[in-house]
């Protein structure tokens, strides 16, 4: 699942297909997808559709505007994370 998510994120970063400007730091997005650890990262407006983020360390991360629809965030550390404007599973 991570490889599919990584391809979608890469495509979105390359072609700017996210609503609004992509503000996320591409190196930090890659770090998250490779290690599931990204405390304090700038992940604003990034498409993380169906991402497998179980037990991820996102402490203090900026996830404003991130598309987290159907993302698995069970056990993820979101303490201090900025979550305003994210898209949750409806």
N, CA, C and O atoms as a GROMACS GRO file, in nm:
protein
  360
    1UNK      N    1   0.082  -0.119   0.000
    1UNK     CA    2   0.000   0.000   0.000
    1UNK      C    3   0.087   0.126   0.000
    1UNK      O    4   0.050   0.225  -0.064
    2UNK      N    5   0.200   0.124   0.069
    2UNK     CA    6   0.284   0.244   0.075
    2UNK      C    7   0.336   0.283  -0.063
    2UNK      O    8   0.344   0.402  -0.093
    3UNK      N    9   0.371   0.184  -0.148
    3UNK     CA   10   0.424   0.220  -0.279
    3UNK      C   11   0.320   0.290  -0.364
    3UNK      O   12   0.352   0.383  -0.437
    4UNK      N   13   0.195   0.246  -0.355
    4UNK     CA   14   0.088   0.313  -0.429
    4UNK      C   15   0.071   0.454  -0.376
    4UNK      O   16   0.058   0.548  -0.454
    5UNK      N   17   0.071   0.470  -0.245
    5UNK     CA   18   0.057   0.602  -0.184
    5UNK      C   19   0.174   0.691  -0.225
    5UNK      O   20   0.154   0.808  -0.258
    6UNK      N   21   0.296   0.638  -0.222
    6UNK     CA   22   0.413   0.715  -0.260
    6UNK      C   23   0.401   0.764  -0.403
    6UNK      O   24   0.434   0.879  -0.432
    7UNK      N   25   0.355   0.678  -0.494
    7UNK     CA   26   0.338   0.718  -0.634
    7UNK      C   27   0.235   0.829  -0.647
    7UNK      O   28   0.256   0.925  -0.721
    8UNK      N   29   0.124   0.817  -0.574
    8UNK     CA   30   0.020   0.920  -0.579
    8UNK      C   31   0.072   1.052  -0.524
    8UNK      O   32   0.045   1.158  -0.580
    9UNK      N   33   0.146   1.046  -0.414
    9UNK     CA   34   0.202   1.167  -0.355
    9UNK      C   35   0.303   1.228  -0.450
    9UNK      O   36   0.303   1.350  -0.471
   10UNK      N   37   0.390   1.148  -0.509
   10UNK     CA   38   0.489   1.198  -0.603
   10UNK      C   39   0.423   1.266  -0.722
   10UNK      O   40   0.465   1.373  -0.765
   11UNK      N   41   0.318   1.203  -0.774
   11UNK     CA   42   0.246   1.259  -0.888
   11UNK      C   43   0.185   1.393  -0.850
   11UNK      O   44   0.194   1.490  -0.926
   12UNK      N   45   0.123   1.397  -0.733
   12UNK     CA   46   0.063   1.521  -0.686
   12UNK      C   47   0.166   1.632  -0.666
   12UNK      O   48   0.139   1.747  -0.699
   13UNK      N   49   0.282   1.597  -0.614
   13UNK     CA   50   0.387   1.696  -0.595
   13UNK      C   51   0.442   1.746  -0.728
   13UNK      O   52   0.468   1.866  -0.743
   14UNK      N   53   0.459   1.657  -0.823
   14UNK     CA   54   0.516   1.694  -0.952
   14UNK      C   55   0.422   1.782  -1.033
   14UNK      O   56   0.466   1.877  -1.098
   15UNK      N   57   0.292   1.751  -1.030
   15UNK     CA   58   0.199   1.819  -1.118
   15UNK      C   59   0.103   1.913  -1.047
   15UNK      O   60   0.017   1.973  -1.111
   16UNK      N   61   0.117   1.926  -0.914
   16UNK     CA   62   0.036   2.021  -0.841
   16UNK      C   63  -0.113   1.994  -0.850
   16UNK      O   64  -0.192   2.088  -0.862
   17UNK      N   65  -0.151   1.868  -0.845
   17UNK     CA   66  -0.291   1.833  -0.862
   17UNK      C   67  -0.371   1.838  -0.733
   17UNK      O   68  -0.484   1.789  -0.730
   18UNK      N   69  -0.318   1.895  -0.631
   18UNK     CA   70  -0.390   1.909  -0.505
   18UNK      C   71  -0.461   2.043  -0.507
   18UNK      O   72  -0.406   2.142  -0.556
   19UNK      N   73  -0.582   2.047  -0.455
   19UNK     CA   74  -0.655   2.174  -0.450
   19UNK      C   75  -0.573   2.274  -0.370
   19UNK      O   76  -0.533   2.247  -0.258
   20UNK      N   77  -0.549   2.388  -0.428
   20UNK     CA   78  -0.467   2.488  -0.362
   20UNK      C   79  -0.320   2.457  -0.384
   20UNK      O   80  -0.284   2.358  -0.446
   21UNK      N   81  -0.238   2.543  -0.332
   21UNK     CA   82  -0.094   2.525  -0.348
   21UNK      C   83  -0.044   2.414  -0.257
   21UNK      O   84  -0.088   2.402  -0.143
   22UNK      N   85   0.048   2.336  -0.308
   22UNK     CA   86   0.111   2.233  -0.225
   22UNK      C   87   0.220   2.301  -0.144
   22UNK      O   88   0.311   2.364  -0.198
   23UNK      N   89   0.208   2.288  -0.013
   23UNK     CA   90   0.302   2.356   0.073
   23UNK      C   91   0.396   2.260   0.143
   23UNK      O   92   0.492   2.303   0.207
   24UNK      N   93   0.370   2.132   0.133
   24UNK     CA   94   0.448   2.032   0.205
   24UNK      C   95   0.594   2.029   0.159
   24UNK      O   96   0.626   2.065   0.046
   25UNK      N   97   0.679   1.987   0.250
   25UNK     CA   98   0.820   1.970   0.222
   25UNK      C   99   0.839   1.831   0.160
   25UNK      O  100   0.818   1.732   0.229
   26UNK      N  101   0.878   1.820   0.032
   26UNK     CA  102   0.888   1.690  -0.035
   26UNK      C  103   0.983   1.592   0.035
   26UNK      O  104   0.956   1.472   0.038
   27UNK      N  105   1.093   1.641   0.092
   27UNK     CA  106   1.186   1.552   0.162
   27UNK      C  107   1.119   1.493   0.287
   27UNK      O  108   1.141   1.377   0.320
   28UNK      N  109   1.039   1.574   0.355
   28UNK     CA  110   0.971   1.525   0.474
   28UNK      C  111   0.860   1.428   0.439
   28UNK      O  112   0.835   1.333   0.514
   29UNK      N  113   0.792   1.450   0.327
   29UNK     CA  114   0.690   1.355   0.282
   29UNK      C  115   0.755   1.221   0.254
   29UNK      O  116   0.703   1.117   0.295
   30UNK      N  117   0.868   1.223   0.186
   30UNK     CA  118   0.942   1.100   0.158
   30UNK      C  119   0.985   1.031   0.287
   30UNK      O  120   0.975   0.909   0.300
   31UNK      N  121   1.034   1.110   0.384
   31UNK     CA  122   1.074   1.055   0.514
   31UNK      C  123   0.956   0.983   0.579
   31UNK      O  124   0.972   0.872   0.630
   32UNK      N  125   0.838   1.045   0.578
   32UNK     CA  126   0.720   0.984   0.638
   32UNK      C  127   0.686   0.852   0.569
   32UNK      O  128   0.661   0.752   0.636
   33UNK      N  129   0.684   0.853   0.438
   33UNK     CA  130   0.646   0.733   0.364
   33UNK      C  131   0.747   0.620   0.377
   33UNK      O  132   0.710   0.503   0.368
   34UNK      N  133   0.873   0.654   0.398
   34UNK     CA  134   0.977   0.551   0.411
   34UNK      C  135   0.990   0.498   0.554
   34UNK      O  136   1.019   0.380   0.573
   35UNK      N  137   0.970   0.586   0.654
   35UNK     CA  138   1.000   0.545   0.792
   35UNK      C  139   0.880   0.545   0.886
   35UNK      O  140   0.886   0.488   0.995
   36UNK      N  141   0.770   0.609   0.845
   36UNK     CA  142   0.652   0.625   0.930
   36UNK      C  143   0.682   0.716   1.049
   36UNK      O  144   0.608   0.715   1.148
   37UNK      N  145   0.789   0.793   1.041
   37UNK     CA  146   0.831   0.885   1.147
   37UNK      C  147   0.853   1.022   1.085
   37UNK      O  148   0.934   1.039   0.994
   38UNK      N  149   0.778   1.121   1.136
   38UNK     CA  150   0.798   1.255   1.082
   38UNK      C  151   0.749   1.361   1.181
   38UNK      O  152   0.664   1.443   1.147
   39UNK      N  153   0.803   1.361   1.303
   39UNK     CA  154   0.760   1.461   1.400
   39UNK      C  155   0.799   1.601   1.355
   39UNK      O  156   0.911   1.625   1.310
   40UNK      N  157   0.703   1.693   1.367
   40UNK     CA  158   0.729   1.832   1.331
   40UNK      C  159   0.736   1.860   1.182
   40UNK      O  160   0.773   1.970   1.142
   41UNK      N  161   0.700   1.764   1.100
   41UNK     CA  162   0.712   1.781   0.955
   41UNK      C  163   0.604   1.872   0.898
   41UNK      O  164   0.496   1.886   0.955
   42UNK      N  165   0.636   1.933   0.786
   42UNK     CA  166   0.542   2.016   0.711
   42UNK      C  167   0.477   1.927   0.605
   42UNK      O  168   0.537   1.900   0.500
   43UNK      N  169   0.355   1.884   0.632
   43UNK     CA  170   0.282   1.795   0.541
   43UNK      C  171   0.153   1.862   0.494
   43UNK      O  172   0.054   1.794   0.464
   44UNK      N  173   0.154   1.994   0.488
   44UNK     CA  174   0.035   2.068   0.449
   44UNK      C  175  -0.010   2.034   0.307
   44UNK      O  176   0.071   2.025   0.215
   45UNK      N  177  -0.141   2.014   0.294
   45UNK     CA  178  -0.209   1.996   0.164
   45UNK      C  179  -0.160   1.877   0.084
   45UNK      O  180  -0.177   1.874  -0.038
   46UNK      N  181  -0.101   1.780   0.149
   46UNK     CA  182  -0.048   1.664   0.078
   46UNK      C  183  -0.156   1.556   0.065
   46UNK      O  184  -0.232   1.534   0.159
   47UNK      N  185  -0.164   1.488  -0.049
   47UNK     CA  186  -0.262   1.380  -0.064
   47UNK      C  187  -0.209   1.251  -0.002
   47UNK      O  188  -0.119   1.188  -0.056
   48UNK      N  189  -0.266   1.212   0.110
   48UNK     CA  190  -0.227   1.089   0.178
   48UNK      C  191  -0.344   0.990   0.178
   48UNK      O  192  -0.369   0.922   0.277
   49UNK      N  193  -0.414   0.985   0.066
   49UNK     CA  194  -0.528   0.895   0.050
   49UNK      C  195  -0.487   0.751   0.076
   49UNK      O  196  -0.390   0.703   0.019
   50UNK      N  197  -0.561   0.683   0.161
   50UNK     CA  198  -0.541   0.542   0.192
   50UNK      C  199  -0.400   0.510   0.242
   50UNK      O  200  -0.355   0.396   0.233
   51UNK      N  201  -0.331   0.610   0.294
   51UNK     CA  202  -0.194   0.588   0.343
   51UNK      C  203  -0.196   0.498   0.466
   51UNK      O  204  -0.285   0.509   0.551
   52UNK      N  205  -0.098   0.412   0.476
   52UNK     CA  206  -0.082   0.326   0.592
   52UNK      C  207   0.008   0.398   0.691
   52UNK      O  208   0.130   0.390   0.683
   53UNK      N  209  -0.055   0.468   0.785
   53UNK     CA  210   0.019   0.549   0.882
   53UNK      C  211  -0.004   0.498   1.025
   53UNK      O  212   0.010   0.574   1.121
   54UNK      N  213  -0.038   0.371   1.038
   54UNK     CA  214  -0.058   0.312   1.170
   54UNK      C  215   0.071   0.325   1.250
   54UNK      O  216   0.179   0.293   1.201
   55UNK      N  217   0.059   0.372   1.374
   55UNK     CA  218   0.172   0.389   1.466
   55UNK      C  219   0.274   0.492   1.418
   55UNK      O  220   0.387   0.493   1.466
   56UNK      N  221   0.236   0.578   1.324
   56UNK     CA  222   0.328   0.681   1.276
   56UNK      C  223   0.353   0.786   1.384
   56UNK      O  224   0.265   0.814   1.465
   57UNK      N  225   0.472   0.843   1.384
   57UNK     CA  226   0.503   0.953   1.474
   57UNK      C  227   0.485   1.082   1.397
   57UNK      O  228   0.571   1.122   1.319
   58UNK      N  229   0.371   1.148   1.419
   58UNK     CA  230   0.339   1.274   1.354
   58UNK      C  231   0.324   1.385   1.458
   58UNK      O  232   0.253   1.483   1.437
   59UNK      N  233   0.392   1.368   1.567
   59UNK     CA  234   0.388   1.463   1.677
   59UNK      C  235   0.429   1.602   1.628
   59UNK      O  236   0.540   1.620   1.578
   60UNK      N  237   0.340   1.700   1.644
   60UNK     CA  238   0.370   1.837   1.605
   60UNK      C  239   0.373   1.861   1.456
   60UNK      O  240   0.412   1.969   1.412
   61UNK      N  241   0.334   1.763   1.375
   61UNK     CA  242   0.336   1.780   1.229
   61UNK      C  243   0.225   1.875   1.185
   61UNK      O  244   0.121   1.885   1.249
   62UNK      N  245   0.248   1.944   1.076
   62UNK     CA  246   0.148   2.034   1.019
   62UNK      C  247   0.075   1.959   0.908
   62UNK      O  248   0.128   1.942   0.798
   63UNK      N  249  -0.047   1.915   0.938
   63UNK     CA  250  -0.128   1.837   0.844
   63UNK      C  251  -0.247   1.918   0.792
   63UNK      O  252  -0.342   1.861   0.738
   64UNK      N  253  -0.241   2.050   0.808
   64UNK     CA  254  -0.353   2.133   0.762
   64UNK      C  255  -0.374   2.117   0.612
   64UNK      O  256  -0.282   2.135   0.533
   65UNK      N  257  -0.497   2.083   0.575
   65UNK     CA  258  -0.532   2.067   0.436
   65UNK      C  259  -0.492   1.934   0.376
   65UNK      O  260  -0.518   1.909   0.259
   66UNK      N  261  -0.428   1.848   0.454
   66UNK     CA  262  -0.387   1.716   0.402
   66UNK      C  263  -0.511   1.629   0.377
   66UNK      O  264  -0.606   1.632   0.455
   67UNK      N  265  -0.509   1.554   0.270
   67UNK     CA  266  -0.619   1.463   0.240
   67UNK      C  267  -0.586   1.328   0.302
   67UNK      O  268  -0.504   1.253   0.250
   68UNK      N  269  -0.650   1.299   0.414
   68UNK     CA  270  -0.626   1.176   0.489
   68UNK      C  271  -0.742   1.077   0.473
   68UNK      O  272  -0.760   0.988   0.556
   69UNK      N  273  -0.819   1.093   0.368
   69UNK     CA  274  -0.935   1.006   0.346
   69UNK      C  275  -0.891   0.860   0.340
   69UNK      O  276  -0.804   0.822   0.261
   70UNK      N  277  -0.953   0.780   0.424
   70UNK     CA  278  -0.929   0.636   0.434
   70UNK      C  279  -0.786   0.601   0.476
   70UNK      O  280  -0.742   0.487   0.459
   71UNK      N  281  -0.713   0.697   0.531
   71UNK     CA  282  -0.579   0.669   0.582
   71UNK      C  283  -0.592   0.593   0.714
   71UNK      O  284  -0.683   0.621   0.793
   72UNK      N  285  -0.503   0.500   0.738
   72UNK     CA  286  -0.501   0.425   0.863
   72UNK      C  287  -0.410   0.499   0.961
   72UNK      O  288  -0.288   0.496   0.948
   73UNK      N  289  -0.472   0.565   1.059
   73UNK     CA  290  -0.398   0.642   1.158
   73UNK      C  291  -0.406   0.578   1.296
   73UNK      O  292  -0.379   0.643   1.397
   74UNK      N  293  -0.445   0.450   1.301
   74UNK     CA  294  -0.459   0.384   1.432
   74UNK      C  295  -0.324   0.378   1.502
   74UNK      O  296  -0.224   0.333   1.446
   75UNK      N  297  -0.323   0.423   1.626
   75UNK     CA  298  -0.202   0.422   1.706
   75UNK      C  299  -0.102   0.532   1.671
   75UNK      O  300   0.005   0.538   1.731
   76UNK      N  301  -0.136   0.618   1.576
   76UNK     CA  302  -0.045   0.726   1.536
   76UNK      C  303  -0.036   0.830   1.647
   76UNK      O  304  -0.136   0.860   1.713
   77UNK      N  305   0.082   0.886   1.667
   77UNK     CA  306   0.104   0.992   1.765
   77UNK      C  307   0.080   1.125   1.694
   77UNK      O  308   0.162   1.172   1.616
   78UNK      N  309  -0.037   1.186   1.724
   78UNK     CA  310  -0.074   1.314   1.663
   78UNK      C  311  -0.073   1.427   1.766
   78UNK      O  312  -0.131   1.533   1.742
   79UNK      N  313  -0.007   1.404   1.879
   79UNK     CA  314  -0.007   1.508   1.983
   79UNK      C  315   0.062   1.634   1.930
   79UNK      O  316   0.173   1.629   1.878
   80UNK      N  317  -0.007   1.745   1.946
   80UNK     CA  318   0.047   1.874   1.902
   80UNK      C  319   0.042   1.895   1.752
   80UNK      O  320   0.091   1.997   1.703
   81UNK      N  321  -0.016   1.802   1.677
   81UNK     CA  322  -0.024   1.816   1.531
   81UNK      C  323  -0.131   1.919   1.494
   81UNK      O  324  -0.232   1.932   1.562
   82UNK      N  325  -0.108   1.988   1.386
   82UNK     CA  326  -0.205   2.085   1.332
   82UNK      C  327  -0.291   2.010   1.232
   82UNK      O  328  -0.242   1.964   1.129
   83UNK      N  329  -0.422   1.999   1.262
   83UNK     CA  330  -0.511   1.917   1.180
   83UNK      C  331  -0.620   1.997   1.113
   83UNK      O  332  -0.704   1.937   1.044
   84UNK      N  333  -0.626   2.124   1.127
   84UNK     CA  334  -0.733   2.205   1.070
   84UNK      C  335  -0.742   2.189   0.919
   84UNK      O  336  -0.640   2.196   0.850
   85UNK      N  337  -0.864   2.167   0.868
   85UNK     CA  338  -0.886   2.161   0.725
   85UNK      C  339  -0.851   2.030   0.660
   85UNK      O  340  -0.843   2.023   0.537
   86UNK      N  341  -0.829   1.924   0.738
   86UNK     CA  342  -0.797   1.796   0.675
   86UNK      C  343  -0.925   1.728   0.632
   86UNK      O  344  -1.033   1.760   0.682
   87UNK      N  345  -0.914   1.634   0.540
   87UNK     CA  346  -1.028   1.563   0.488
   87UNK      C  347  -1.032   1.425   0.550
   87UNK      O  348  -0.951   1.339   0.516
   88UNK      N  349  -1.122   1.403   0.641
   88UNK     CA  350  -1.138   1.274   0.705
   88UNK      C  351  -1.236   1.189   0.627
   88UNK      O  352  -1.314   1.241   0.547
   89UNK      N  353  -1.232   1.061   0.651
   89UNK     CA  354  -1.326   0.969   0.587
   89UNK      C  355  -1.467   1.011   0.624
   89UNK      O  356  -1.498   1.031   0.742
   90UNK      N  357  -1.552   1.025   0.524
   90UNK     CA  358  -1.690   1.068   0.550
   90UNK      C  359  -1.780   0.954   0.583
   90UNK      O  360  -1.899   0.974   0.607
   0.00000   0.00000   0.00000
